[in-house]
Amino acid sequence: MTDALVLGVDCGGTATRAVLATVGGQLVGRGRARAGNPVAADPAVTAAALGEAAGAALHGHDPARVVGAVVGLAGVSRLAEPEVSARYAAQWTRLGLTCPMRTVGDAVVAFAAGTAAHRGTVLIAGTGAVAAEVQDDAVGRTADGLGWLLGDEGSGFWLGLAAARSTARALYRGPPTGPLTRAVAGELGSTDPDAFVTRVYQLGRDRLAGLAPLVSTAARDGDPDATAILESAAERLAGTLLSLHPAPGPVVLAGGVLAGVPEIRAAVQQRLAARLGRPGMPAGDAAAGAAWVALRLLGYADPALHARLLAAPPDAARPDTARPGSARPGRTEGLQSH
């Protein structure tokens, strides 16, 4: 088994990432492709994204050496549909992989990206937001993850919507003055309040979530409205996790909002430390987390392997809503629409 490899894939609502690693925990390949959440897009397209990312990670390596593989999937419940499952299986065959494709909810690999433990809680904030219990590579109770209409409080979409609301109200009061209002109005190309509102209603959800980075930038420029939005997001995210009344064990913080907006992450950690006695640990690369799960399923459970796998930073960490694809685990989409 010294030349054996494992494959870990994280199929989110924004991007699909894959890593190839030895059973000794050394990363030897990486790949990236477009969104891989079959709830948020055509399963034919998302399955192809899995194949593209995994194929790039496998480049130059014999797929027969891959003895274990785990795919974390936002929208994993769709694989219960035979037509969807067949598309993903076809990609596996095309790549020449002979090991089984083990699929788990994206909350499982997000949790594994932060800890080697078997049991704990994960809070994911990307385009959407969800908290989930994880035990033995399965998702237990969840909170939020209800999608843009019913929940996802504190998520990237929520931040973008809050920025648009704040800007619309400010424009009706008069010419834009604050950093947030100027930035959002400039992004959408209008300072006329009626025209601005019309443009907001014409935006897709991903485009609206794309306004989220403007909030943190404006807050750093001293905008009180932006600061209040970030504080409210942190309060909502911490409240989502705390509503699960987490049992003792690690708490992992994952997703583009928690990774890329330090003000929100710090405020969430402060609240968790006060209520739980532990602030939560930031997750690393979820694809590497998937590789760790694959190793553990093969019997390689040494925490040192986990540390080695997660030591390298993700291939493309982004300071924004990089993970909009975290759907409500085991159900139809909620976050990433992640």
matplotlib code that plots the C-alpha trace (Angstrom):
import matplotlib.pyplot as plt

x = [0.0, 3.0, 2.1, -1.6, -3.5, -6.7, -8.9, -10.9, -13.4, -15.5, -18.4, -19.8, -22.2, -19.4, -16.5, -15.5, -12.0, -10.2, -7.0, -5.0, -2.9, -0.7, -1.7, 1.1, -0.7, 1.3, -0.7, 0.4, -2.3, -5.0, -7.8, -10.5, -13.6, -17.0, -19.8, -20.6, -23.9, -26.6, -29.4, -28.1, -27.4, -27.9, -26.6, -25.0, -22.9, -22.1, -21.1, -18.8, -17.3, -16.5, -14.8, -12.8, -11.6, -10.8, -9.1, -6.8, -5.9, -5.1, -3.0, 0.2, -1.0, -2.4, -6.0, -5.6, -3.5, -6.5, -7.8, -10.3, -12.2, -14.7, -16.8, -18.4, -21.4, -23.7, -27.1, -26.0, -29.7, -30.1, -27.9, -30.9, -32.3, -31.1, -30.5, -28.4, -26.4, -25.7, -24.1, -21.7, -20.9, -20.2, -17.5, -15.9, -15.7, -14.4, -11.5, -10.6, -11.2, -12.1, -12.5, -16.1, -17.2, -18.2, -20.5, -21.2, -22.9, -20.6, -21.0, -19.0, -16.0, -16.2, -16.0, -13.2, -11.3, -11.1, -10.5, -9.6, -12.3, -15.2, -17.9, -18.7, -20.4, -19.8, -21.0, -20.8, -21.4, -21.0, -23.6, -26.0, -25.6, -26.2, -25.0, -24.9, -23.9, -21.5, -20.8, -18.9, -19.1, -22.8, -24.9, -27.2, -29.4, -29.2, -30.2, -31.0, -29.8, -33.3, -32.3, -32.5, -36.2, -36.7, -33.3, -29.5, -29.2, -25.8, -24.8, -23.2, -26.6, -28.0, -25.1, -25.6, -29.3, -28.7, -26.3, -28.9, -31.6, -29.4, -28.4, -32.0, -33.1, -30.1, -30.7, -34.3, -33.1, -30.8, -27.5, -25.2, -22.7, -21.5, -18.9, -21.4, -24.1, -21.5, -20.0, -23.2, -24.8, -21.6, -21.5, -25.1, -24.6, -27.3, -27.8, -31.4, -33.4, -36.2, -33.7, -31.6, -34.5, -35.4, -31.9, -31.8, -34.9, -33.3, -30.3, -29.8, -29.1, -25.4, -25.1, -26.8, -24.5, -21.6, -22.3, -21.3, -17.6, -18.6, -19.9, -16.7, -14.7, -17.1, -16.9, -13.1, -13.6, -15.7, -19.2, -21.5, -24.3, -21.8, -20.4, -24.0, -24.6, -21.5, -22.4, -25.9, -24.6, -22.3, -25.1, -27.3, -24.6, -23.7, -27.3, -27.8, -25.1, -26.1, -29.6, -28.3, -27.1, -23.9, -22.6, -19.0, -16.6, -14.9, -16.7, -15.5, -16.2, -16.2, -17.3, -16.2, -17.9, -16.2, -12.9, -12.8, -14.5, -12.3, -14.7, -17.5, -15.3, -13.9, -17.4, -18.8, -15.8, -16.3, -20.0, -19.2, -16.4, -18.8, -21.6, -19.8, -16.4, -14.7, -14.5, -14.5, -11.6, -11.4, -11.6, -9.0, -9.4, -12.6, -11.2, -8.3, -10.9, -12.6, -9.2, -8.9, -12.3, -11.2, -8.0, -9.9, -12.3, -9.3, -8.1, -5.5, -6.7, -3.5, -4.2, -0.7, -2.0, -4.8, -2.4, -0.2, -3.1, -4.5, -1.1, -1.2, -3.6, -6.5, -5.6, -7.7, -8.8, -11.0, -11.9, -15.6, -18.5, -16.3, -18.5, -22.0, -22.8, -23.4, -26.8, -28.8, -27.1, -28.9, -31.7, -32.3, -30.2, -30.2, -27.0, -25.2, -27.6, -24.7]
y = [0.0, 2.3, 3.6, 3.8, 7.1, 8.6, 11.2, 13.9, 16.1, 19.0, 19.8, 23.1, 25.7, 28.0, 25.6, 22.0, 21.2, 17.9, 16.7, 13.6, 12.3, 9.4, 7.2, 8.9, 12.2, 13.9, 15.9, 15.1, 16.6, 19.3, 20.2, 22.8, 23.3, 25.1, 24.5, 20.8, 21.1, 19.2, 21.1, 24.5, 23.6, 21.0, 17.6, 17.0, 20.1, 19.5, 15.9, 17.1, 19.6, 16.6, 14.8, 17.9, 18.7, 15.0, 14.5, 17.5, 16.1, 12.7, 14.2, 12.1, 9.4, 6.0, 5.9, 2.3, 3.4, 5.2, 2.9, 5.2, 8.3, 10.5, 13.2, 15.9, 17.1, 20.1, 18.7, 15.1, 14.0, 14.4, 11.3, 9.3, 10.0, 7.3, 9.7, 12.0, 9.2, 7.7, 11.0, 11.0, 7.3, 7.9, 10.5, 8.0, 5.4, 7.9, 8.7, 5.1, 4.9, 1.5, 2.2, 3.1, 6.7, 7.4, 10.5, 12.4, 15.7, 18.7, 19.4, 16.2, 17.2, 20.8, 19.4, 17.1, 20.1, 21.4, 18.4, 14.8, 14.1, 11.7, 13.9, 17.6, 20.5, 22.6, 26.0, 26.8, 30.3, 30.7, 32.0, 30.2, 29.2, 26.0, 24.4, 20.7, 17.9, 15.4, 12.0, 9.2, 10.8, 11.4, 14.5, 14.6, 17.5, 20.7, 24.4, 26.8, 25.9, 26.8, 28.7, 32.4, 32.7, 31.0, 31.4, 31.3, 34.1, 35.7, 34.1, 35.8, 36.1, 37.6, 40.1, 41.1, 41.5, 43.6, 45.8, 46.3, 47.2, 49.6, 51.3, 51.6, 53.2, 55.6, 56.6, 57.5, 59.8, 61.7, 61.5, 58.7, 59.7, 56.6, 54.2, 51.3, 53.2, 54.6, 51.2, 49.3, 52.0, 52.1, 48.4, 48.4, 51.5, 53.8, 56.4, 57.0, 55.2, 53.9, 52.7, 51.1, 49.1, 47.9, 46.7, 44.9, 43.0, 42.0, 40.4, 36.7, 35.2, 34.7, 38.3, 39.6, 37.5, 39.0, 42.3, 40.8, 41.8, 45.4, 45.3, 44.3, 46.8, 49.6, 48.6, 48.8, 52.3, 53.2, 52.9, 52.4, 50.8, 48.2, 47.6, 47.0, 44.5, 42.5, 42.5, 41.3, 38.6, 37.3, 37.3, 35.3, 32.8, 32.2, 31.9, 29.3, 27.1, 27.7, 26.7, 23.1, 23.2, 21.5, 18.6, 18.7, 18.3, 20.4, 23.2, 23.9, 27.2, 26.8, 28.6, 31.7, 34.2, 32.8, 32.2, 35.5, 38.1, 38.2, 40.6, 38.2, 35.2, 37.0, 38.1, 34.6, 33.1, 35.7, 34.7, 30.9, 31.3, 33.1, 30.6, 27.3, 27.9, 27.2, 29.6, 27.2, 26.4, 27.6, 24.9, 24.3, 22.9, 20.8, 18.7, 17.8, 17.1, 14.6, 13.0, 12.6, 10.9, 8.5, 7.7, 7.1, 4.8, 2.7, 2.5, 5.3, 7.2, 8.8, 12.5, 13.3, 12.4, 14.8, 17.6, 16.8, 16.9, 20.1, 21.9, 23.2, 26.1, 25.6, 26.2, 29.2, 30.7, 33.8, 36.6, 36.5, 34.1, 31.5, 28.6, 29.5, 25.9, 24.5, 23.0, 21.8, 18.4, 15.4, 17.5, 19.8, 22.9, 25.5, 27.5, 27.2, 27.3, 26.2]
z = [0.0, 0.0, -3.4, -2.8, -3.2, -1.9, -3.6, -1.8, -3.6, -2.3, -4.7, -3.6, -5.1, -6.3, -7.1, -7.1, -5.6, -5.6, -3.9, -4.5, -1.6, -0.6, 2.3, 4.2, 4.0, 1.2, -1.3, -4.8, -7.0, -7.0, -9.3, -9.5, -11.6, -11.6, -9.2, -8.4, -6.5, -8.5, -6.7, -7.9, -11.5, -14.2, -12.8, -16.2, -15.7, -12.0, -12.7, -15.4, -12.9, -10.6, -13.5, -14.5, -10.9, -10.1, -13.5, -12.9, -9.5, -11.1, -13.9, -14.2, -11.8, -12.4, -11.3, -10.4, -7.5, -5.9, -3.2, -1.6, -2.5, -0.7, -2.4, -0.2, -2.0, -1.5, -2.5, -1.9, -1.6, -5.4, -5.9, -4.8, -8.2, -10.6, -13.5, -11.4, -9.8, -13.2, -14.5, -11.5, -11.9, -15.6, -14.7, -12.3, -15.0, -17.5, -15.2, -14.9, -11.1, -9.8, -6.1, -4.9, -4.9, -1.3, -1.2, 2.0, 2.8, 2.4, 6.2, 6.8, 4.8, 6.2, 9.7, 8.7, 7.3, 10.9, 13.1, 13.1, 15.7, 14.9, 16.5, 16.9, 15.3, 12.2, 11.2, 7.5, 6.2, 2.4, 0.1, 2.6, 6.2, 8.2, 11.4, 11.7, 14.1, 12.6, 14.0, 12.3, 8.8, 9.0, 9.6, 12.6, 13.7, 11.7, 12.1, 9.3, 5.9, 4.7, 1.6, 0.7, 1.2, 4.6, 6.3, 5.6, 8.2, 8.3, 5.0, 2.0, 0.4, 3.6, 3.7, 0.0, 0.6, 3.7, 1.8, -1.0, 1.5, 3.4, 0.1, -1.2, 2.0, 2.0, -1.6, -0.9, 1.9, -0.3, -2.3, -1.4, 1.3, 3.2, 1.9, 1.7, -0.1, -2.6, -3.2, -3.7, -5.9, -7.9, -8.3, -9.7, -11.7, -10.3, -7.6, -8.6, -5.9, -8.2, -10.8, -8.1, -6.7, -10.2, -10.8, -7.5, -8.4, -11.7, -10.0, -9.6, -6.2, -6.9, -8.1, -5.0, -2.8, -4.7, -2.9, 0.4, 0.1, -0.1, 3.4, 5.0, 2.9, 4.0, 7.6, 7.5, 6.1, 9.2, 7.8, 10.8, 8.7, 7.3, 10.8, 12.1, 9.3, 10.1, 13.8, 13.0, 10.7, 13.5, 16.0, 13.7, 12.8, 16.4, 17.3, 14.6, 16.0, 19.6, 18.8, 18.4, 22.1, 20.9, 22.9, 24.1, 21.2, 18.5, 16.8, 13.3, 11.4, 7.6, 4.4, 2.6, 5.0, 8.1, 6.3, 4.4, 6.7, 9.9, 11.6, 11.4, 12.4, 15.4, 16.6, 16.2, 18.1, 20.9, 21.2, 21.1, 23.7, 26.0, 25.7, 25.0, 26.6, 23.2, 20.3, 17.4, 15.0, 11.4, 8.8, 6.2, 2.7, 2.5, -0.3, 2.0, 4.6, 2.2, 1.7, 5.4, 5.6, 2.8, 4.7, 7.9, 6.2, 5.1, 8.6, 8.6, 11.6, 12.9, 13.7, 12.4, 8.9, 9.3, 10.3, 7.3, 4.9, 6.2, 6.5, 2.9, 2.3, -0.2, -3.8, -4.2, -0.9, -1.5, 0.9, 0.0, -0.2, -1.6, -0.5, -1.5, -2.1, 1.4, 1.2, 4.1, 4.7, 3.3, 1.9, -1.0, -1.2, 1.5, 1.2, -1.7, -3.8, -1.3]

ax = plt.figure().add_subplot(projection="3d")
ax.plot(x, y, z, "-o")
ax.set_aspect("equal")
plt.show()
